[in-house]
Amino acid sequence: MGRLLAALLDLAAQQARETDRKKREALLHQIQKIAYERVTFTPIWEFAQLQAVGPRVEEAGLGLIALMPFSAPYEDVRLKGR
């Protein structure tokens, strides 16, 4: 476990045990300050889109283009013959 995480967990434990409201508030501000100054934020994007394929579809087009999360191009969607 990293030193930063250990320090934050220690402060959180101190805050949980503290009964004085002003001291609890000061500990929370200290936790927030450390987290704001020292923690790196990395946004992670996840494409979440519903995909469905019916019984008439022969090849849906999902995954035809590498790293493309959608069913595309629509021209490549093939239907089963009757």
N, C-alpha and C positions, 0 to 999 in steps of 0.2 A: 504494500500500500504506500502511496506517495506521501511525502511529508505534508504537502498542502491539504490533501484529503484528511490525513490524520489530525492536522491542526483544526480544520473545520469541524470534524466530528467531535473533537475535544471541546471546542467552544459551544457546540450544540448541546453536548451533555451538561456543560456548566450552566447553560441557559435553562435547560430543563429542570435542573436542581434548584436554581435560584428562586427565592420567594419574594425578594424586593422587586417591585415593578420597574423602577428606574434602572436598576442594575440589569434586569432582563432585557430591557429596551436597549441599553448600551451594548450588551453582548450581541443582540440581533443586528444592530448597526455595524458592529465590528465584523460579524460574519458576512453581511452584505458587502461591506467595503472590500474585504479580502476576495470574495467571490468575483466582484466586479473588476478589481484590479488584476487578478492573477489567473483567472479562468479564461481559456480560449473558447470562443463560440464558433462552431462550425455548422452552418446550416446543412441539413440533409434533406434532400427532396425524394419523395417516393410518389411515383405516378400510381394513382389508384383509380382505375376506371373499370366499370363492369363490362365484361365481355361475355357474349352468349352466342351459341351456334345451334341452329335448328337442324332437324333431321334431313332437310333438303340440301344442306351445304356439303359439298365434296371436300373442298379445301377452303378454310375460313380466311386465310391470309394472316393469321396471328403468327408472328415470328418469322415472316418471310424477309423482313428487313432487320438486320442485326441491330440490337439496342433500341429498337423502336417499339414502344409499349402498346401501340394501337394496331388495329386491324387495317392495314393499308398496304399497298394501294387498293382501292375498291375494285379496280379493273381486274385484279388477280383473284378475286373471290370467285370460285367456281361452284356451280350448282350441279347436283346429280341429275342425270337424264331421267326422263319419265318412263 
